[in-house]
Structure formats: C-alpha cells, structure tokens
Amino acid sequence: MTSVHVIERHQRRRSNLGLAFKKRLVGAWRAYWEWQRRRTTVRILAALDERTLKDIGISPSEITSYAYGDPDQRRRRCEASWRSSSHA
C-alpha cells in the first residue's frame, strides 16, 4: 500500500507541473497575440493620412498612445476584438 501512495503522489506532482507549464504557455501565447494586435494597430493607423486620422478623432502624434496607452485614459480604445470580425 505504501508504494501505491508514493506512485500516486509522484503522478500528482507531475500533473501539477504539467498544468503549471500549460498555464505559462497559454499566458505567453496570449501576450504574443496582444503584442501583435498592438503592432498591427500602429501600422494601420500610421498608414492613414492626417485627414482620415482627424475624421476618426486621432492625431498622428497619438497613434502609439492609442495602441499602447492606458485605455481608461482615452476617449477611444483599441478594441481587442479586431481579429474576430470578418470583412467578407
């Protein structure tokens, strides 16, 4: 009976390590896509002319703060749902 408990304890520890690794991997994956989303936002906005930016309420000097700044401090926000929308 003692060997069974030792084996079960070892397997649980392995399982917990696997879950911890999975959580870190998922967190890194989400952080990567968040970084990509912000970079893409800056590139898209930087490609627009001043008049178009003015029409949507952003000055050229605000592009980086729009993508990377604190969303609670801005009138408009860079929405995280841009990947889920389709333009078919």
Secondary structure, DSSP 8 states (H G I E B T S, - for coil): -HHHHHHHHHHHHHHHHHHHHHHHHHHHHHHHHHHHHHHHHHHHHHHS-HHHHHHHT--GGGHHHHHHS-GGGSSS---GGGGT----
